[in-house]
Amino acid sequence: MLPGRLKYPRTPYWPYSPTTGRRDTLHADPKRFVGRPIVVTEKLDGSNVLIHRGKVYGRSVADEAANKWMAMVKKHHAWKVTDPDVLLYGEDIYGVHSIEYEPIRENETFHAFALRDWKGDFGSMAELEQFAAERSIPVVPVIHRGAFASVAKMRGFIQNEHAKQSALGGEREGMVVRIAEGFASAGFAHYVCKSVRKDHVQTDQHWTRNWRPCALRRTPSPQGEGDRD
């Protein structure tokens, strides 16, 4: 069992998100994202997964995950993350939730979205991307990098992006906005938010009862990727 402080925090909603969750809060001050480097990534529709010391945990981080839908992240990526002070969070789409993406290679069913140290602080987006690239671990698709001059411009951008398709093919669940630099754990609710498509089905534990794997593309992996020897 990992300390509760290492559970990935609940992400507040962008105040103008087309859909909001019943148990979640709205971001209190979107002006925090204005005039500074931010990164907008695609919010994939899957399971929140933590990799730490070669083990895989679900959202609760109470116990090591034993679910069958975690098979691909264990097979292809968990063994690459053994650093004792590193926690890698990502979205696992091997088990289909509300959106079914186009066929994908099995070593691309996990996409990292956050890097964290044992104290709980979050690394920058650049640090996440470098860590993942060195280990051939996919990262969530990046939609935008840069700064917005106003909340209105940022709101318009996000609204337009909701109409576009997923980088993985099919519908797009939404987007996650974060500041590009790293930040302390206590600042999470200030520096990260999400916007979710209209009428998105909020999947819960019921999807696990009759779960099915996503469509896999049976093509050779690039050199240097794939299974552990």
C-alpha positions as CSV (number, residue, x, y, z in Angstrom):
1,M,0.0,0.0,0.0
2,L,1.3,3.4,-1.0
3,P,0.8,6.6,1.1
4,G,-2.6,8.2,0.4
5,R,-0.8,11.4,-0.6
6,L,0.5,9.7,-3.7
7,K,-2.9,9.0,-5.1
8,Y,-3.5,11.2,-8.2
9,P,-5.6,14.2,-7.1
10,R,-9.1,14.8,-8.5
11,T,-8.8,17.3,-11.3
12,P,-11.0,20.4,-11.2
13,Y,-13.1,21.2,-14.2
14,W,-12.4,24.1,-16.5
15,P,-15.3,26.5,-15.5
16,Y,-16.7,26.4,-19.1
17,S,-16.4,22.6,-19.5
18,P,-19.4,21.3,-21.5
19,T,-19.8,18.5,-18.9
20,T,-18.9,18.5,-15.2
21,G,-18.8,15.7,-12.7
22,R,-21.1,15.4,-9.8
23,R,-18.3,15.0,-7.2
24,D,-15.8,17.4,-8.8
25,T,-15.2,21.1,-8.4
26,L,-14.7,23.9,-10.9
27,H,-11.3,25.6,-11.2
28,A,-11.5,28.6,-9.0
29,D,-9.3,31.1,-11.0
30,P,-8.7,30.4,-14.7
31,K,-6.6,33.6,-14.9
32,R,-3.8,31.5,-13.4
33,F,-3.3,30.0,-16.8
34,V,-3.1,33.3,-18.7
35,G,0.2,34.9,-19.8
36,R,2.3,31.9,-18.9
37,P,3.5,28.7,-20.7
38,I,0.8,26.0,-20.6
39,V,0.3,22.7,-22.2
40,V,-3.1,21.4,-23.4
41,T,-3.2,17.6,-23.8
42,E,-5.9,15.2,-24.9
43,K,-7.9,13.6,-22.1
44,L,-8.1,9.9,-23.0
45,D,-11.0,7.8,-21.9
46,G,-9.5,5.0,-19.9
47,S,-8.2,3.9,-16.4
48,N,-6.0,6.1,-14.2
49,V,-2.9,4.1,-13.6
50,L,0.2,4.6,-11.5
51,I,3.5,2.9,-12.2
52,H,6.0,2.8,-9.3
53,R,9.0,0.5,-8.6
54,G,7.9,-1.8,-11.4
55,K,4.4,-2.2,-10.1
56,V,1.1,-1.1,-11.4
57,Y,-1.6,0.5,-9.2
58,G,-5.2,1.7,-9.9
59,R,-6.6,5.0,-8.9
60,S,-6.8,4.0,-5.2
61,V,-3.1,3.1,-4.9
62,A,-4.2,0.8,-2.0
63,D,-2.9,-2.4,-3.5
64,E,-1.0,-3.5,-6.6
65,A,-3.5,-3.9,-9.5
66,A,-4.3,-7.5,-10.5
67,N,-7.0,-6.7,-13.1
68,K,-6.8,-8.2,-16.5
69,W,-7.3,-4.9,-18.2
70,M,-3.9,-3.8,-16.8
71,A,-2.1,-6.6,-18.7
72,M,-0.6,-4.5,-21.4
73,V,0.9,-1.8,-19.2
74,K,2.5,-4.5,-17.0
75,K,3.8,-6.3,-20.1
76,H,5.3,-3.4,-21.9
77,H,6.0,-0.5,-19.4
78,A,5.9,-1.2,-15.7
79,W,9.3,-2.9,-15.6
80,K,10.8,0.2,-17.2
81,V,10.0,2.4,-14.1
82,T,12.0,1.2,-11.2
83,D,13.4,4.4,-9.7
84,P,12.4,4.4,-6.0
85,D,11.5,8.1,-6.0
86,V,9.6,8.2,-9.3
87,L,5.9,7.9,-9.8
88,L,4.5,7.8,-13.3
89,Y,0.8,8.4,-13.9
90,G,-1.0,7.7,-17.1
91,E,-4.2,6.7,-18.9
92,D,-4.7,3.1,-19.8
93,I,-7.1,2.4,-22.7
94,Y,-6.7,-1.3,-23.1
95,G,-10.1,-1.8,-21.4
96,V,-12.8,0.0,-23.4
97,H,-14.7,2.6,-21.4
98,S,-17.1,5.0,-23.2
99,I,-15.0,5.7,-26.3
100,E,-13.5,3.0,-28.5
101,Y,-10.5,4.3,-30.4
102,E,-9.1,3.0,-33.7
103,P,-6.9,-0.1,-33.5
104,I,-3.6,0.5,-31.7
105,R,-0.5,-1.4,-31.0
106,E,-0.6,-3.1,-27.6
107,N,2.5,-1.2,-26.3
108,E,0.6,2.1,-27.0
109,T,-2.4,1.3,-24.8
110,F,-0.8,3.3,-21.9
111,H,-0.1,7.0,-22.2
112,A,1.7,8.9,-19.5
113,F,0.4,12.2,-18.3
114,A,2.2,13.1,-15.1
115,L,5.6,12.6,-13.4
116,R,5.9,12.9,-9.6
117,D,8.5,12.5,-7.0
118,W,8.2,10.7,-3.6
119,K,7.5,14.0,-1.8
120,G,4.5,14.4,-4.1
121,D,5.7,17.3,-6.3
122,F,4.9,17.2,-10.0
123,G,7.6,17.5,-12.7
124,S,7.4,19.8,-15.6
125,M,5.9,18.6,-18.9
126,A,9.4,18.6,-20.4
127,E,10.7,16.4,-17.6
128,L,7.8,14.0,-18.2
129,E,8.4,13.8,-21.9
130,Q,12.1,13.3,-21.5
131,F,11.6,10.5,-18.9
132,A,9.0,8.8,-21.1
133,A,11.1,9.1,-24.3
134,E,14.1,7.5,-22.7
135,R,12.0,4.5,-21.9
136,S,9.9,4.4,-25.0
137,I,6.7,5.1,-23.1
138,P,3.9,6.9,-25.0
139,V,2.7,10.3,-23.6
140,V,-0.8,11.7,-24.0
141,P,-1.2,13.6,-27.3
142,V,-0.3,17.3,-27.0
143,I,-2.8,19.7,-28.5
144,H,-1.2,23.0,-27.7
145,R,1.9,24.6,-26.2
146,G,2.2,28.3,-25.5
147,A,0.5,31.1,-23.7
148,F,-2.9,32.7,-24.0
149,A,-3.4,36.5,-23.6
150,S,-6.8,36.2,-21.9
151,V,-9.3,33.8,-20.5
152,A,-11.6,34.6,-23.4
153,K,-9.0,33.5,-26.0
154,M,-8.3,30.3,-24.0
155,R,-12.0,29.6,-23.7
156,G,-12.5,30.0,-27.5
157,F,-9.5,27.7,-28.2
158,I,-10.8,24.9,-25.9
159,Q,-14.3,25.3,-27.3
160,N,-13.1,24.8,-30.9
161,E,-10.9,21.8,-29.9
162,H,-13.9,20.0,-28.5
163,A,-15.3,19.7,-32.0
164,K,-12.2,17.8,-33.3
165,Q,-11.4,14.1,-33.4
166,S,-9.1,12.2,-31.0
167,A,-5.4,11.8,-32.1
168,L,-6.1,8.1,-31.6
169,G,-9.0,8.1,-34.0
170,G,-12.6,8.4,-33.0
171,E,-14.2,10.8,-30.6
172,R,-12.3,13.1,-28.2
173,E,-13.3,12.9,-24.6
174,G,-11.8,16.2,-23.7
175,M,-8.7,18.1,-22.7
176,V,-6.4,18.7,-19.8
177,V,-4.8,22.0,-19.2
178,R,-1.6,22.3,-17.0
179,I,1.2,24.8,-16.6
180,A,4.3,23.7,-18.4
181,E,6.6,24.0,-15.4
182,G,6.6,21.7,-12.4
183,F,4.7,22.6,-9.3
184,A,4.3,21.5,-5.7
185,S,1.6,19.0,-4.8
186,A,-0.3,21.7,-2.9
187,G,-0.7,23.7,-6.1
188,F,-2.4,21.0,-8.1
189,A,-5.9,22.5,-8.0
190,H,-4.4,25.8,-9.1
191,Y,-2.3,24.6,-12.0
192,V,-4.3,21.7,-13.6
193,C,-7.9,21.5,-14.9
194,K,-9.9,19.5,-17.4
195,S,-12.7,20.1,-20.0
196,V,-14.9,17.2,-21.0
197,R,-17.1,16.9,-24.1
198,K,-20.9,17.4,-23.8
199,D,-22.9,14.5,-22.5
200,H,-19.9,12.3,-22.0
201,V,-20.8,9.1,-20.2
202,Q,-19.0,9.1,-16.8
203,T,-18.0,5.5,-16.6
204,D,-17.6,3.9,-13.1
205,Q,-16.7,0.5,-11.7
206,H,-19.7,-1.0,-13.6
207,W,-17.7,-1.1,-16.8
208,T,-15.5,-3.8,-15.3
209,R,-18.3,-6.4,-15.1
210,N,-18.3,-7.1,-18.8
211,W,-15.1,-5.4,-19.8
212,R,-13.6,-6.0,-23.2
213,P,-10.1,-5.1,-24.6
214,C,-9.7,-2.4,-27.2
215,A,-9.0,-3.2,-30.8
216,L,-5.3,-4.0,-31.3
217,R,-3.3,-3.4,-34.4
218,R,-1.1,-6.5,-35.2
219,T,1.9,-4.8,-36.6
220,P,5.6,-5.1,-35.5
221,S,6.7,-2.6,-32.9
222,P,9.5,-0.1,-33.8
223,Q,13.0,-1.3,-32.9
224,G,13.7,-0.8,-29.2
225,E,10.1,-1.1,-28.1
226,G,7.9,-4.0,-27.2
227,D,8.2,-6.8,-24.7
228,R,10.9,-7.1,-22.1
229,D,13.5,-9.8,-23.0
